[in-house]
């Protein structure tokens, strides 16, 4: 199937080109468009004036102490993490195709279907010891530390003469995606170092200048922890090559990196395995990479001269001056970054002037800093923009950045929550195109090893393992705690349909999404079996990811993981059926598979409530292994799913009790876990709890570069991205039946007045909103697909379009609705009841 074009610009989707042009440079833009079009007709209406996005800047006055504290810059393919050091600077270099372990890919067992039958029999007989032995001994293949995302290595800069510096400051502009380090040397030279990773040019660029005309001298080197070779190619060119591997085994990507050093004035000479530059006015360093990884055929290495590819690329790229590279880079970044913004109030100027670590410390001590929350919101968007671009691999645990030989959890694509969290902000915050790498990855799994593994299970369609890698092999692996997870592909497929719900792109639905959704439900239908105890269809063997239970509450010596019909499968599989049938209806498809799905859905086991009022996590009311477990898998139907809402009051209350039980017992101490909680609490309409947990994330899991850290040794981006999504869920929701828009559903008291611009609702709507004293005052809506707009409101409304009143209907449930036209802008004024 040809790749779907996710890169249709806002102008292409929206014929109102003036809207998009202004949108890229404003803070509350839709309202401004309305003002320009029909101000004369709206006398007395308070349309907010346009204003530029404020600078979103991360700052510090000391260099990074380790790679994860650097300032991340990336373009979806390449990444760089400068420490900002002086006199020795380290910039960690990444290419997201550099992975170990191509040589150790496992195939699923040939007798997997037979083993599955034996496991199911054991589980239905409550023989959990036998089922665990079969799962871990016969069904799952080994998972060792052998398929890791690894760094290319380090670019080393040694400033000369060495010494101390003063007036030091390093900053990261989220608006421009430029990392800057500035300092003054002992001899008064005011040096400015910039690092960008350009998407248009696909190059890492370092620019070093003296702000007061001083001369620059430094030496440039490249290195890695091991398994590399450096080569001085000429007086301006340095190469480094190697093969990703683990202790000489688990061979993966062969790679080449080349740095081109371009001094202005002065001279450059070779010095051992480094290049020395002396007396230059400015220095530009361009870094590119080439590997043998083929994203379209990951198991077959590309055969080409990687060094020549790098040299040819740099020869062409260096013709463009750095100023133009930077301008093109910033323009490209702004295309995405400027689409959405958030205003939660004003931070005191004396606080805003402090560095990021100082501001974090103030919040930890009880201070208020609404701008810092806005920065955190934008950081999640920034990381996704920098990590996920069409044509590349999706965003993994650490994004495009990685500085360790042995990364935590292999820095892979974990499909039991983490990868999904990375993409939660994509549709909500107007970054829809950035969903492409994830959806392309799912499609490639569907057409490759995912179908092979499903076949070994005796199923049609495709499946996905938990710990995915660039190699895309899908044999379930590891141990039952996290490896026995048939819900991974259905969870991933939620994103496939979400992209349609937000864009209403019928071409995408027909050509890209539907074949994936179809294969997903084929697997589910074949995987489900009838529970002889209830007659209902259940999924198994399957786990509630990474959690276990005691089959015998009086015997804590044995813990089981797999069961028949855990809550998460009941919820996700039901959602997959709903999405597939909705897609089929949109495309006018009715066939044997749609009938199979309806039949299975009508007999699918549904979520159950335990005697204590909580949702059952498994098929029975077992005692959980860990009451405060970090996953909230049985609450999937609250978020990111949407089956449990206030319209299902008994399940809604059971979900609330389940969440409170987990948190009371010490859950959500991981950043990604607490960020998920924020989203769940927003869906449960618990405004103050959601706010409390946003603040907890700032205080406990946010470090000097505004990224989330799980402990002192590793960083993930999922917590950052999921926090961004959670903040959106607090002020705008559109999930559930008919995709009714609900504004300020979980607004905390700490945000009494504010606004957002460029947030998105399902149905193809861009939404701006202002509120005052905790109540919405003004909403401006762009319809991108001509769908009916539905809004939950407790007060009176006035709706206008191009200066004319718009008729709307209001149901007994307080849902106001009106039809829209593609490309039209509507304004809604909220008036007191």
N, C-alpha and C positions, 0 to 999 in steps of 0.2 A: 504494500500500500504506500503510495507516495506520501511524504511527510506533509501534514496539514500546515498551512501558513498561519502560524500564531502571531506573526509580526505585522499584521494589519494595524496601521497607526490609528490613533484616535480620530484623525481627520478622515480616514477611510471609513471608519465605523460611524462617524458622525459628520454629516454634511456641513454642519455649522463650523467651518474652519476657524472663524474668528473666535468661537468659544474655546477651541483647543489652544489656539495661539496665546490667548490671554490666560487660559488655565495654567499654562506652564510657568506663569510668573506671578501668581496671586495666592492670597491666603484664604479668601472666601469668594471664590471666583464666579460660581454659578449665579449668586446673588448680584454680582456686578454686571454680568451679561444682561440679566433681567432689567437692571437699572438703565443700562445703555439703550435697550430696545424699547422700553415702555415707561420711562420715568414720568412722562407727562400724564400717563393714565393712572399712576399710582401715588398721586399726591397724598402725603401724610403717611405712606408706608415706609418703614425704616429698613431699607435695603442697605446692608453693610457696604462700605466702600472697599474697593480693591486695595490690597497692600502686598508688598513683596514678602515672600517667606523670610522669616527671621533666620539668621545664621544658626545652624545646629552644629556645634563644635565640641569635640572632645579635647581636653587640654591637660597638660601635666608639666611639671618643672623638673622631672628627673627622667632618665632613660628607663626603658623597660628592663626588668630584671630577668625575664624569661620570655620565650617567643610568644606565648599566649597573651602577654601584656603589651605587645606591640600594637601598632595602629594598622588594622587590616585594610588592604586595598586589593581589589580583584576584578576580573571581567568575566567570570563564569568558566573560564578555561585556565587562566594563569592567576596566581595569587602572590602577594608579597606582604611580609610582615616586618617592617623596619623597627629596630629597637630604639633608634634615635641616639646612638652612643657617640661619645667623643672621649678620647681621640680615636678609639676603635669602634667602628660601626658595623653591625651585623644586620643584613636584610635576608630573612628566610624566603626562599624561592619555592614556589609550588606550580606544578602542572597536574591538573586533576585526572590525568590518564596514567599516572605513575603508581602502579600497584604491584605488590608481590603476589605470587601464588597462581599464575596461569598454569604452572606445571602440576598443580595438585588439585585440580578440579575433580570432584567425585560425581559419579553417575548414581541415580537412585537404584536401590536393590531390585533385581529382576523379579523376586518373589514378593514385592511390596503388597500386592493385592491380597495374597494369601495371608500375609502377616497381619494386615489390617483386619481381616475377618476374625483371626484368632484374638486380636486385641479387643475388638468389640464384644466378642463373646465373653471374654474375661471381665470386661467392665460391666456388662449387663448382669453378671453374676457377682459383682462387687469384689472380684479378685484383683485388687489393685496392685498387689506385689507382682503378680504374673504380668499384668498389663505394662507396668513400668519396666520390667525386665525385657519384654518383647520390644517395646518402643526403643529403649536405649541400646538393646543388644542386636536387634535385627532390622528395625525400620529406619532409624536415623544413622546417617553416615558420620564419621568423625569430623569434628571441627577443632582444629588446632590453630595456634597463632601463626597463620600461614598466608592469609590474604589480607594484607594491610594497605591502606593508603599512606604512602610515604612522601616526604619532601624531596624535591630535586637536590636541595642543599642550601648553601649560604653564599651570598655575595658579601665579601669583606672589604671594607674601606678603612684605610689607615691614614688619618690626617696627620700632616707634618707641618711644622715641628710638633711633636707630642707635648702635651702639657695640660694645664687646667683651663677651664673656660668659665665664663660668667654670663649673666643675662640669658640663661638657658630656658628654652620653652619648646615643647613639641605639641602639635595640634593635628587633629584629623577633622577636616571639613566634611560632614555628612552631605551637605548640599552639593559639593564639587567632587567628592571622592579624591581628595588630595591630602597626603600625609606630609607635614612640614616639620622640620627640626631647625631651630635657630639658636645661635649662640655666638658669643664673642670670645675670641681666643686671647691669650695673654698679651699678644702683640697688637691687639685692637682690631683684628680682622673680624668683621661681622658676617658670619657665614649663614647661608640659608640652603638647606637641603630639602628638595621635594621628591616624593615618590608617587607615581601614578601607575595604574595598570589599565591601559587603554583598550576598550572593546573595539572601536573602529579600526585601530592599527594592530590589535592583538599583540601588544608588546608591553613589557615592563620598562618604565623609563625613570631614571634617576637624574635629577638636575641639581647641580651644586654651583652656587654663585656667591660672590662677595658683594654685600649690599653697599659697602663703602669703597669699592674699587681696589681692594687688596688682592694680592696674588694667591693662587691656590696650588697646593702641592699635596699629593696623596698617592698611596699605592693601592692597587685593586687586586684582589684574589678571589678564588672560588674554592669551596671545599664542601665536604659532607662527612657524616659520621663514619662511613666505610663504604667499600665497594664503588670506588670512583677513580677516575684518572683526569688530571688537569693537563692542559696543553696550551702553551703560548703560541698562537698561530701567527701573529705579527705584533708590531709595537702598539697596535690599537685593538687587538682582538684576543680574547681569552676564551678557551673552551673547556668544558668539563663533561665527561660522559660516564655512563655506567649502566648497570642492570639492577633493577629493584629485586631484592632477595632477602632471605632471612638466614643468617649464618651459613651462607653458601648454598642454601637449598631454597625450595619454594620460589623458583625463578619466575619473574614477572616481566614487567615492561622494560625494554631497552630504551634508553633516553640519551639525549644530547642537549646541552645548554651552551649558549654562546653569549658572551658579553662584548659589546663593541664600545670602546672608550673613545669619546670624541672631545678632546680639549679645544678650547678656543684660546689661541695664543699659547705660549709655552711649548713644551714638548713632552712626548711620551716615549718611554724606552722599556725594553724587557728587563726584568730583574728576577732571575730564577724562574719560578712558576707564577710570577706576578707581573703586573704592568705598573710602572711608576710614572706619574705625571708631575711636572714641576712648572711653577710660575705661569699657570693658566689664569685667564680672566674668568672663565666659566668651564664647567665640564658636564657633558651629557653622557650617560651610560645607558645603552639600550640592551635589554636582555630578551632573548627568545629561546624557545625550546622546540624540539622535534622528537617524537617517540614512535615506537612501532605498534601503537595501539590503534585499532580500527573500531570506532564506535558502532559501525554497522555489522561487524563480524569480529567480535571481541576475542575469540579463541584462535584466530589466525593472524600471526604477526604481519604487519606491513613490511614489505621489502623495498627499502629506498635508502639513499645516502643521507643520513640524518644531518651530518655536518654540513654537507653541501646545501641542504634545504635551509639550514639556519643562516649560513653565509649569504645565500641568495636573497633570503628574506631581509636580512639586515642591510644589504646593499641597496635595496629598494626603499626600505623604511627610513634610512638615515638621510635620504634626500629631502625629507620634510623637516623643517626646523622644529626644535622642541616647542616653541611657542604655538605652532600650529597643531602639533600632536596634543598638547595640553588643551587647546581651545576645542578641538574636535572631541576629545575625551569628555570634557565638562559638558559640552552640548548634548552628547549622547546620554550622559548620566542624568542630566536635568530632564530629559524626555520622560524618564520614569519617576525620578525622585519628586519632582514638583507637582505631581498629580494629586497628592493628598497631604493634608496637614491637619493639625489639631491645636486648639488653644484652650487651656484649662485655667487661665488666669496668669497674673504677672508675678514673677519672682523679683524680690527686692534687688535693685541694681548692685548693691554691695555684695550680694550673694552670687548673682549672675557673673560677676567679675572674677570669682574665684575659680581655681582649677577644678576639674572633675573629681579627683580624689577628695579635695577639700569639701566640695558640695555633698558628696556621698557621706562624708563623716558628719556633716551638719544634720543630714536627714537621720542618720543613725542615732544622733543625740536628741532627736525629737523636733528638729527644724522642719519648715515647710519650703518646698521648692517645686512649684508646679512646672516650671520650665524643664526641670530635670526629668520629670515624668514624660513630658513631650519629647525630650531627647531620647528617652528609652523607647518610646513608641517609634520614633524615626529610625532608631538603630536597628530594630528588627527588619524594617523595610530596606534599609541600607545593606544589611548583610545578604538579603535575598537578591537584591539587584546585583551585588558584587559576586554572587555565587552561582546564580541560576540564569543562564542566558540560552536562548534557543540554539540547538545544534550541539549542546554539550551534555555531559553526564549531569544527573540531578544533584541537588545539595545534600551532602552527607552530614554526619554527626558534627564535624568541625568546619563545615563549609568547604571552601576551596583551599583553606589554610591547614597546614600540619607541619610541626617542627620536630616530631619525635620518631625515633627508629621503631619503637614498639608502641604505637598509639593505643590509648584506652578503647576497648571494644572495637579495635581494628580501624577506627575512624571510618566505618563503612556506612551502608545505607540500611539502617535498622527499620524494618517495616512493621513493628508492633506498636509504634507511636511516634518515634523520633523523626523519621523522614516526613511523615504526615504533618507534624507540628511545624517543620520548616516552611511548609506551603500553606498553612492556615491564613497568613496575611495576603496571599497572592490575589485572590478575587476581592476580598474585603477592602483592600487599600489600593485598588486600581493598578495592580501589577499583573494583570491577567496573562499577558504573553509569557511571563516568567514561569508559568505552570508547564510550559512546553517540555522542558527536559524530563520532568517527572512522568508526564503522560507518554512521551516517546519511550522512556525506559520501560514502562508498563507494557506498552505495545510490543517492544522487542522481546520481552519475557514471554508474552502471550504467543508470539510467533516462534519462539525458540525452546529453551530448556524448560520453561513453565509448562508447555504442552507435553513435552516428553515425560516429565515427572507425573503430571496428571494421568497420563496414559498408563504408567506403571501402577498407579493406584486403581486402575480400572475405570477411570473417569474421562469424560470428554473435557473440552475447555482447557484451562490452564490454572496453575497455582504458583505461589511464590514462597520462598523460604524467608525466615526472619532476617538473617544477617546477610543482606545482599552486597555484592561487590561489582566492580567494573566487568568481571568475567561473566556475570549473568547466569551462572549455573544455579539450578533450583532444587537439587536434592535436599530434602529436609535434613538438617544436621545439628550437631551439638548434643544437647540433652533435652529431656522432655519439658523442663521448666520453661524454656523459651523456643525450643526447636519444633515442638509438635503444635503448629499454629496454622491451621487451614484458613483462618480468618484474614491472613495478611493480604492476599490478592483482593478479596472483597473490600477490605478497608482502603486499599490503594485505589480501587475503582470508584470509591466515593468521589475522589478528586476528579476523575474523568467526567462524571456527571455534574459535579459542582461547576466545572468550567462552562458547561452548557447552561445550567440554571442562571448563571450570572451574565452570560453573553447572549444567550438565545441564538447562537450561531448554528443554523440548521445544516449548513454545509459541513461544519465540523462534526456535528452529531451523526450525520449519515456516513461520512467517509472515514472518520477517525474514531469517534467514541463508540458507535454502535457495535462494530465488530469486537471491541474489547468487552463491552457490557454483555454481549451475547455469549462470548467464551466464558466469562465469569459465571453467569448463571447456569451454563451447561455443567460446569464443574460442581457447583453447589447442588444442583438437582441430583447429579449422580453420586455425590458424596454423602448426602443425607440418607439415613436409615431409620426404619421404624423402631421406636422404643417398645419392646414387648410389654413393658410395664404400664405404658400409657396409651399406646397406639399412635402417638405423635411422632413426627419426623424430628430427628435430632442430629447434631453434628458431632462426630467423634471418630477416633480419639482426638481430643482437643484440650487446650489449656486456657485458663484465664492468665494471660501472659505474665510469666515470671513469678507467679504466685502458686502456692500449694495448699493442701488441706490435710487434716487428720481424718482418715476414714473411720477410725475408732477414737472418739474424744478422750477415752481413758488410756490410750496408748500413744504417747508422743514419740515413740522410737521410730515410727515409720511415717513418712510424708508422701502423699500421692500428689501428682500434678494433673494428669490427664483424667478426663471424665467424658461422659456422653451428654452433650448439650449444655456447655457452660453459657452463661448469660450473654457474653459478648458475641458468640456465634449466633445465638437466637436473634439478637438485635441487628447485627451487621448483615446477616443473610436476608432477613426480612427487608432491610433497607435496599439491598441489592435487587431484590425482586421488585420492589416499588419503583426503583430507578429504571430498571430494564423495561417494565411495563409502561412507564411514563415516556421513555424514549421511543418505544414501539408505537405508542399512540401518536406521538408527534410525527412519526414518519409513515403512519398509516400501515403498519405491519401487523398482521394477525396470522399466525402459523402454528405449527405443532409445538414449537418451543414456548411461545407465549401461553399456550394452553397447559403445557407441562408446568410452567412457572406458577400460573394461577392455582393449579391443583396442589402443588407443593406448598405454596404460601398459605392456602386454606387449612393445611394440616400441620403446619410448622409449630413446634413447641414455642410458647411465648414467655416473656419474662414473668417471674413468679415472685411473690412477696412472702418473706419468712414470718414465723410466728412473732418475732420481735419488731416487725414492721419494716425491716430493711429488705432491699432487693436481694434475692438469692444470687450468689455469684456462680454457683455450680448447679447441677441438676437436683441436688439435695441440700439440706441445711447443714452442711459440714462446718466444723470448726476450722477456721482459716489458720494457715501456718503463721501468718504475721498479721495481726489486727491492724497495724498501721502501715500496711504495704504501700509502696510508692506508686503502683499502677491503680487506675480507677476504671478498669476494663469493663466491669459490669454497669458502669454509668455511661457507656458509649452512646446509648439512646438519648441521653441528655445533651451531650456534646462529645464529639463533633456530629453525632447523629441528631435526629430531631423527632423521634417517635414519642419520647416522653416530654410533654409540655404541660402547661397549666390546664390544657384541655383533657389531660388524662390525670385527674387529681390524685387518685390513689397511688399510681406509679410515681407521680411527681413527688408526693410526700415520702414515699419509700426511698426514692433516690436521695432526697434531702437527708433522711436519717442515715443512709449508707455513707454519704459524704461526711457528715458530722462524726460518725463513728470512726471512720478512718482517721480524720484529722485529730480527734480527741486522743487517739492512740499513737500519735507521733508521725503520721504520714506526711508526704510531700516535702521532704527535706532536700530533695534534688530540685534544681532550678526548673528543669523541664516538667517535673511533676507538679510543682507549685503553680507554674504557669498554666498547666491544664486545669488546675483547680480554679484559677481565676475565670477561665472560660465557662466551667461548669457552674460556678457561683453566679456568674452573670445570667446564664440561662435559667437558673433557679430563682432569679430576681433578688438575690442577696447582695444588695449594693454595698453595704458597709463591710461585709466579709470580703467581697472582691477587692475593694479598695485596700483593706488591711493586707491582703496577700500581694497586691502590687507593691505596697510599701515594704513588705517583707522581702520581696525579690530585690528591691533596690538596696535594702540594708544588708541582706545576708548573702546574696549571690551575684551582685554586680561589682565588677572590679574597675580598676583605674581607666581602662579603655572602653568602659560602658558595655562590655560583653559579660556573659554569664559564665561563671566558673563553678564546677561541681565540687571540687575540693582543690587544695593547692597544686595538684598535679595535672589536671586536665580541664579543657574548655570544650563546651558544645555550643552550637548556635541555636539549637531547638528551643531552649528556654527564652532566648531573646525574641525569636520569631513568634512563639506562642504567646508571649506577653503582649506583643503588638496586637495580635488577634483578640486577646482577652480585653484589652482596653477598648477596641472597637465594639465588642459584644456588650460592653457596659453602656454604650451610648447609641448603638444601632443594631437591630436584629431583623432578620427577614426569613428565618427558617420556618419550617412547619407547613401545614396545609395552606395552599394558595399563596405562599410566600408573602404574607402580610408584613408590612414594614412597621416596626415598633421602635419609636425614638425614645431615648433616655430610659430604657427599661430597668437599668440597674445603676442609676446615677447616684453617687455618694454625696453626702453633705459637703465634703471637701471641695467639690466642683460645682458650686451653685450657679456660676455664670461661665459661659464658654461658647465654643463653636468648633465645628469641623467642616472641612471641605474636601470633596473628592472621594468620599467613602462610597461604597457600592452596595446595592441591594440586589437580591435575586429578582429576575425578571428583566434585567438589562437596564438598571437605573443608576445614574450617578447622583449623589445626594449631598447637599450642603445644609447645615443646620446651625442656628444660633439658639441659645437658651439663656434665660435670666431667672434668678431666684428658683432654680430647680425646675422650671417649666419651659417647654419649647415656645419660641416666639415666631420663628421664621424659617421656612424650609424652601429650598429651591431645588428643582428636580430636572435632570436631563433624561429624556427617554431615548435609549439607544436602540430599542427594538420594537417600539409601538405596542407594548403590552399594557394590559389593564393595571393601573397602580392602585394598591390597597394599603390603607394606612389605619393603624389602630390609634384612636384618639378619644379622649374623654371630654373634650371641649368643642366649642364651635369653630368652624373653619371657613376661610374664604380662599377660593382657588381661582387663579388668573393665568391666562396664557396669551401673550402678545397683546396685553391691554384689554382683553375681553374676559368676562367671567366664565368659568367652567362649571357646568352642572356635575354634581356628584351625588351618589347615593350613600346612605348610611344605614347599616343593618342594625338589628336589635342588639347585636353584640358590640356595637360601637366601631364597626369597620367601615370606613369611608372609602369609596372606590370611584374611579372614573377612567375612561379609555384615554390613551395617549397616542400621539403621532411620533413616529421615528424622527429624531432630530429636534423635536420641540422641547422648549424649556417652560416649566410650570413653576409658579410661586404659590406657596401656601402660607397664609397668615393665620396663626393660632390666636384666638380671642378667648377671653374669659367666659366661662359658662354663665 
